Amino acid sequence: MTDRQPAGVLVNSAPGYGSSAWIGLRVLPAPVHAGWHPGPGAQPGPPSPQEQRGWLAAQWQTAWLRRFEIRYTSDPASGLLTCTLLGAVQAAEPADAIGAAVALRDDLCRLPPGLRAEPITDGDELLARLVPFAAAPGSTAEIRKLLRGASFHHLDAPPRALGVDVRPLRTDPVSWDPLWPMLTALPDPATVSIGLRPYRLPDSHLGWLRLLAKEYGRLAAAGSRQGAPNPFLNRSGADPFAAAAQQTFGEAVERYADRAFRLRVSVSSAGGLPTQVTGFLADALGGAAVQIAPPDEAAAARALRTLDHVWCETSYRQGLPEGAVQDPELSLTDLVDPAQAAAAFRLPYAPAAGPAVFAGQPEPPSAVVVVLTALKLEYLAVRELLTGHQTLRHEDGLIVEAGTLPGTGWTVAVAELGPGTMSAASATQVVRGWLRPRAVFFVGVAGGLRREIPLGDVVVATKVYAYGGGRETDQGFQARPQAWPAPEWLLQEARLALRSGDWGRPRDPAAPVPEAHFKPIAAGDVLLDGDESALARRLREHYQDAVAVEMEGSGVAHAAHLLGGLSVLIVRGISDHADGRKGAADREGSQPRAATNAARAALAVIAALDPHAPPRGGH
């Protein structure tokens, strides 16, 4: 009898058999706002092989007969999939089984980045996830290691009539992108289940494998029948099948000597067997699709309900004679090492393009803009104008926080980089390949070079100078400037969005209303705070039209120029006049005010853009 207490744990106890307990988790790709596009480090996407193996390694515990299973079930009515992570344990007493099941659930919850898990606390739902439908007769198959049998040709072969070779599954993961539409298009409910049980091969089985490898090695070599009266007439050649089997069993000793898993990959349907699905999985895993024969259907169905691993004699033999697969080979038929387990046990991920395929997965937005900042106050000024924040991590270490710009179809991903042109250039390159944004904005504060532009006003850069380039001679510095103009289409949109001044109207009616200026700026890796310094004189001499100076814009603009096709806009709030009085201005609150005004101006421009318009070219 099944006991549904505590919530989320099913317990079954039977005299003489102890107690079994089951738990379940709903699993979904995280509801991201950006990063679904293909590209290095993109999230979501399949967890990396390293992440997958690390997660599986954390689950490897043989106590309590732990086993767990990922299950994808299709719903023809909605055209969507559900993904369930199930777990089971076994103990002598119900209390021990419950405790072990809860511990297993906690361990399974610690999924790789880009995934979220929700414990199933309702007993009826958990039962429905364990048994989603009644499989139709003849509609269940498993992906098994391929078995090959052959008669021996060696004169000194053992009395056993048939040799059996168990081919290993592949270790390199194949994309499962084609699988999702296969499942969602099926006319009847279907399930793909991948179950693992942590397992350590007994020493006795390892001994059998070593013995088989040695025996097959002997048969793989040319030789003569021992004791034959004329060894030259009774000489036999090497047996090619034995050579392949020697390699299989020799490698198995090394492959499974430490941590291993028992694997079951099942496909079942409420209608006909989905042969396209089984064929894809067999190719992807490097195995054979084996239809469960009628004598084995009850045992296979019970294994799916209980997450067990059983031997279905008629089906698993794959056409070999009865009794041909003996204990040494039998121990290998469902055994995998961690690399093979990671290639087969695939956690869900949102496809790189197209509509959602998992129930509860939000449709990915179609338009993304990235906002880069250097300082914390600049970052926070942008972040507070967004909703629905979510953190995304790139494999190279860059972290962005994505959110929705209210009242628009835009997703905005904001990052804090620290000061400097190099970090700005590097981040621009990363987000281009990762998030595929329509545009990149660099937003923050700057030092003003013109007294007529008051503190708190905003400068939208029509051009960015890199002031560091040049030649130093005895006669003085000879500038060799580089400059990158802003994309004209983006400047036109910005002029339109900021013309009215409504974007900058402060909450305090007495506060000044900032104005937006469209002028060139200069950028380099020096913090300027002195209007009579050598750098200040150089800027006045060689970059007379620049009205502000900052430290990141040239890195962003240069990276966009090299990448091609990326639109970049630099938006800066004037926080001081780079005249030696920066500290005093900061103490009066000029930096937060300038950062807020720049953030409001930048997001006003983004809000005015059409998220449904085709992408435009950049520098």
N, C-alpha and C positions, 0 to 999 in steps of 0.2 A: 504493500500500500504506500502511496506517495503522500508525504507530508510537506505542505507548502510554507512552513514556518522555519526560519524567519523569512521576511520579505526578500524575494529575489533568489532564494535557494530552494531547489526541489530536492527532496530527500526520499530515497527508497530503501527500506530495510527489510531483509528477509532472513528468517532463522537459518543459520548455517552458512550464510553468504555475506554477512556483514551489512554495511550501509554504503550506498552510493549517493553522491550529491552532484547537482548540475547548477551552473550559473550561466548568465548570458549578458552580452553587451551589444548595444547598437553602435555601429561604427560608420563614420562618415568622413569624407574629406572635409577639412575645416572650411567654414563659410568665408572664404577669402574675398577681398575686394580687388585684389590685383595679383599678378604673377601667374595667371593661368596660361599665359602664352608660352610656346616652346622656347627654350633657350637654356643656356647653362645655369644650373642652380635654381630653375624655376620651381615655384611652389604654387598650386599643388602639382603633383606628378608622382610617379612611383617613388617611394622612399629609396634612397640610394642603396646599393648592395651592402655597403658598410652599415648603414642604419638598420637595414632588415636583419642582417646577421647579428648585430649587436642586440637587437630586441629579442631575437630567438635565443641567443645565448643566455639572456636574463631569464628566460622561461625554462631553461634546462634543469629540471629537478625530477628525480625519479621517485621521490617519496610520495606516498598516498596514490600511487598509480596515476599520477597527473597526466591528462591529455587535453588537448584544445583543438579547436576547429574553426576555420573561417568559412562562412557559408553565404553564397550569393544566390538570392531567390528572385525570380522574375515575376512580375505582375502584368499580365497582358492588358488588363483594364486600364492601367495608368501608363503603361509603357516604361515603367521605372523598375529599378532593382532595389532590394533591401540587402544590407550587409550585416551579418550577425557574427560576433565572436563568441563561441561557446566553449565551456570548460567543464570537465568532470573529474571527480576524485573518488577514491574508495578507501574505507576505513572499517575497523571492527565495530566501532560505536558511532551512533548518529551524531553525537556532539563533536567527535573528532572529524567526522566527514564534513560537518557544517563549517568548522573552523578552517579546515584545509581548503574548502571551496571558496570561502570569503578571501583567504590569502591569495588563492589563485586569481580571483577576480581583480584584486588590487594590483597584482603583478601584470596582468593582461592590460589593465587600464593605462599603463605607462607606455603609450604608443609613440612612435617616431613623430617628429614635427610634421605639421600639415594634416594630422588626423585628430579626430575627437571621438571619445567613447562615452556612452551613456549607459550605466548599469540598468538592466531590465529588472524592475522590482515587482512586476505583476506576474503571478504564477501562470495565469492563463496565456499571457503573451509569450512567456518563456516556453511553455508547452507547444504553442503554435510555431515558434521558431525552431524547436527541435523536430517537430513533425508538421511542416507547412502544408502538406497535401498527401494524399494516398497515391503512390506511384502506380502507374498502369503496368499490367503484365508486360514484360519484355522491354521496359523503358528505363532500365537502370544499367549503367556501365561504369567501369572503373579504368583509370589509366594506371597500368602496371608496368613494371620492368619487363622488357622483352625477353622471353625465354626461347632458347634455341636448343634443339635436341639433335643428336647425330649418332650414328652407329660408329664404332671404333674400327679403324682399318689396320691398326698396329697388331702384329702377330702375337705380341705379349700383352694384349689388352686384358683387363680384369673380366671376371665372369659376368659383370653387369653389362647388359646388352646395349644400353643407351647412355650417352653422356649428356649432361645438361649444362648450358652456359647461361648465366643471368647477366644481361647487359646493364650497366649502370645508367642512371638518368643523367641528364646534362647538368652542368654547374653554372652555365652562363645564362642569366635571366633574359627571356624574350619579352618584348612589349606585349601587353594584353589589350592594347587599344582595340584590336579587331574583335575581341571577345564580347565587349559590352554591347555593341549593336546586334550581335548574333543572339544574345540572351533576350534583349528587350523586344526583338522582332518575333520571338516564338509565339505561336497561337495558344499554347497551353502553359500553365505554370511549370517552371523548371528550376532546378537547384544545382549549383556547382559547389561541392564541399571539399575542402582540403584539410585533412586531419593529421595531427602530429602527436606522437607520444614519445617523450624523452626516454631513451633506452640505452643501456650499456650491455653490449654483447657478452654473454658468459665466457669464461676462459675455455670451457669445454667446446663451445662453438668456434672460438678462434682456433683451437687445436684442430678441429675438423677442416677448417678452411686452409690451414697450413698443410695438412695432409693431402687435401685435394690438389692444392697448387703443386706440391711435390710430385704427386702421381701424374697429373696432367703434364708436368714438365718432362717426366720420363717418357710419356707417350708422344710428346712433341718431338722427340729426338729419334733419328734413325737407329735401328737396332735389330737384333735377331732373337728368336725364341730361345729362352734359356734351356740348355740340355738337348737342343736339337742335334741330330747326328751330323747334319751338314749345315752349319750356320750360314754358309754362303748361299745355299739354295733357299733358305728360309728367312732371308733377310727382308725386313720391311722398311718402308720409308717413313719420314716424319708425318704425323697426323696433323693436318692444318687446323682441324677443329680443336684438337687438344692444345695447340699453341695459343689459340684465342682464349680458351678456358683457363689455361695456366695464368695468363695475364689478368683475367677477371678475378680469380681467386687470390692471386698474389697481391694485387692492388687492394682487394677487400680487406686483407689482414691489416694493411696500413691504414686504410680509409676508416675502418670501423673499430679500431682498437680502443679508441677513447670515447668521446661523446658521439652518440648517434641518435637518430629518431626513427620510429616506425611511421611510415607514411601511408595514408589512404586518400586517393583522389577519386571522388564519386560524382557522377552526373545522373540525375534522375528527372523524370518528367511525369506530369499527370496525363500526358497524351503519348504520342510516339517518341521514340528515342531520338534526341536531337543530334544526328550524326555529324552535322557540321561543327557543333560544339566539341564533341568528343574527338573528332579528327584534328581540330585546331589544338586542343590541349595535348593530344598525343605527340604532335609535331613539336609543340613548344617545350614539352618536358623531355622529349627524346625517348618516349615509351611506346606502349601499345594500348589501343582502346579495346577493352575486353567487355563484351556484353555479358551481363549476369544471366546465367542459365536458369531455367525454371526451378531445378532442385535447390539452387542457392539463393533464390530471391528472398525467402523469409529471413535467412541469416544476414543477408546484406542490408535489408530494411531494419533489422534489429540493431545492426552496427551503426547505422545512421542515427537511430533514435538515441542510442546510449553512448555514442562517440567511441565505440570499441573498435578493435582491430581483430578480425577473425580470418580463418582460412576457408575459402569457398572452393572446395576441391574440384568440382566439375569445371567451373569457369576459369579459375586461376591457372590451370594446367596449360591453357592456350593450345589445346589440341594434342598435347603429348599423351602418351599412354598412361592409364591409371597406375599410380605408384611410381611413375618415372621421377617425379620431383620428390626427393628424399630429404631428410632433415638437414644435411649440409647446405643444399641449395635453397631449401625452404626458409632458412634463417636469413637469406639475402633478398628474398623476393620483395619485401616491403621496407628494407633498411636503407636509410640515406644518411649521408654526412651533413654537417651544417651548411656547406655550400649548396648541396642538392636540395636541402630543405628550404633554403632561402629562395632558390629558383622556382620552387613549386608553391610555397606558402605565400601568396601575394596579397598584401594589404590593399585596400581600395584607394583609388586616386581619381580625381576629376580628369576627364579627357582634356587634351590640349586645346581642343576647339569643339564647337557645337553645343547643343543643349545639354542640360543636366541629365544624368543617367541614374542617379541615386535618389530615392525618395527622401525628401527633406533637404536636399542639396539646392541652395539658391542658384538661380541662373547667373552666370558670370556677367558683370557689366561689360559693356562694349567699349568704354572710353576711360582712359587713365591718363592723369597728369602727375608728374613727379615734381615735388617742391623740395629743393635742397637748401639747407641752412648751415651756418657755421657755429652758432652759439645757442645755448639752451633757451635763452629768452626769445630768440627768433623762432626756434622750433615750437615752443609752447604757444607763441602768438598765432602760428598757423594751426596748430592742433586744436585749439579751443574753438575754431570756426568749423570743425568737422564733427560728424557723428558716427557712431558704430565703429569705433576704433578696433583695429586688429594688428598685432605685430607679425611681421614676416621677416624671416632670416634667410639671407643668401649664404650659399656654401663658402663664399670667400670672406664672410664675416660682416658684410654690410647688413644693417638692421633698418627697416623702415616701418612706419606705422601708417596703415591705410585706413581711410574713412571716407564717408560720403559727404559731398558738399551739398547741404540741404537745398531743396528746391531745384536741383539739377540732376542730370544723368551722369555726372562725373564722379569718379573715384579719384581721390587725391592721396598719394603716398608721400609722406614727409620723412626726411632723414636729417639728423644732426651729425655733421662731419668733423667739426673742429675747424680752425682757421687754416688757410693756405691753398695755393693753386693746385698742388699735387693731389691732395685728397679730393678736391672738387673735380679734377679731371678724371681721377680713377673712379669715383662714384658715378660720374656721368656715363662712363663706358660700361660699368656694371649694370646700371638700371636700363640702359638701352637694350642690352641683350636679354635681360631678365624680365622686366615688366612691360617692355614694348610701349612706352608712353607716347601719346600724341604730341606732347611737348614737355620740356623740362624748364622749370623756373628756378632761379636762385634768388632767395628772398632774405633780406636782413638789413643791417644798419651799415652806414658808410660815413666817412668824413667829408664834409662839404668843402669845396674849393672856391665857392662864390658866396659872398656875404648876402647877396640879394636873394638867395634861396635860404629861407629861415629853417631853424631846427624843427623837425617834425614833418617837413615836406618830403615828398617822394620823388625819386628820380627813376624813370624808366629808361634804361640804357638803349640809345639808338645805335651805339657803337661801343665796343670795349677795346681799349688799348692795353697791350702788355708793355709796360713802360721799362721793363728790365733789360731789354735787348739793346745793344749798342757797342761802341768801341771807345775805350778810354785811352787818350793820348796825352802828350805833354801840353798840347794846346787845349785840352779839356775833353769833355764827354761828347761823343758824336752819336746821336740817337739813331737807332735802326729799328723803328717801331714796327710791331705787328698789330693789326686791328681787324676785328671781326664785326661786321654789321649785324644787327638783329634782323630776322626775317621780316620782310615788308608786310606780309599778310598779318603776322602777329602784332606788329606795331599798329597797323590800321585797326585791328580789333581792340587793342588796348586804348588807343585814342578815343574810339567810340565809347568804350565802357567807362572811361574815367573823365569824360568831358563834362558831365553834369556836376560832379563833385559830391553826389549823394553817397558814394562809396565811403567817403571819409568823414561824414558828419558824426562828431563825437557824441557820447551819451550826455556829457556835461555841456549845456548850452553856452556856458561862458568860455569854454575851451576854444582855441583857434581851429578853424577848419583847414586841414592840410590841402595842398595843391599838388598836382602831378606835373612834373616837368619831363619833357622828352629830350634828353641831351646825352652826349657821350660821357663815359666815365673811364677812369684809369685803374688798373689793377696790377698788383704785384705782392711779393711776400714780405712787405715791410709795413709796420703799423706807423703811419705818419701822424705826428703830434707836434708840429712846429712849423710856422709859416716862413721862417727864415732858414730852414735847414737846406742842405744840398739837394735833397730829393724834392723839396717844395720848389726851389728855384728851377730845377730841371723840369718839373711838371709845367711850370709857368712858361718856360722857354720853348719846350718841344710839344706840349699837349695843351695848347692854349684854350681849346674848346671843351676840355673835360671839366665837368662841374662837380665831380665827386671822385673820391679815391677809396678803394677797398682791396680785399686780399684774395678773392676767389673767382671773380667773374671771368678773367682771362683763361683760367683752367677749364671752366665749363665750356666757354665759347670755342676754345681751341680743340677740345675733345669732340664737340659736336661737328666742327669743321672736318676733322679727320674721319669721323664715322660716316658723315654724309647723310642727308635726309632727316636730320634731327633738328627740330625747332627749339631754340633756347631764348629765354627772355630773362634779363637781370632787372630786379625791382629792389630799390634801396631806399630806406628811410634815413634822412640826414640826422645824425645824433650828436655831431659836434662839427667844428669848422677846421679841424686839423691845425690848430694854431697855438698849441701849448696849453689850452684850457679845457682839454678833454675831461680831466678828473672833475672839474667843477661842473661841467655840463652833465656828466653822469650822475653826480650827487643830486642834481636838480630833477632827475627822472627823465632825462632826454632819451636815453637808450630804450627803455620799455615803450615810450611813446612812439619813437621812430620805428621800432620793430612791429608794433601793433599796426601802425599806418601802412607799412610796407606789406604786411600780411593781408590787410583788408583790401589794399589796391590789387595785389596779385590775385586774390580769390575772386574779386569783382571781375577781373579780366577773364579768368577761367569760367566763371558763371555765365559770361556773355558768349562764350564759344558754343558752337553747336556740336553736341557729342555724337550726333548721327552723321555729320559731314565726313566725307572721306579724308583720310590723313593727308596733311600738306607737307611739302618739303621744307627743309630748314636751311642751315648755312651752306 
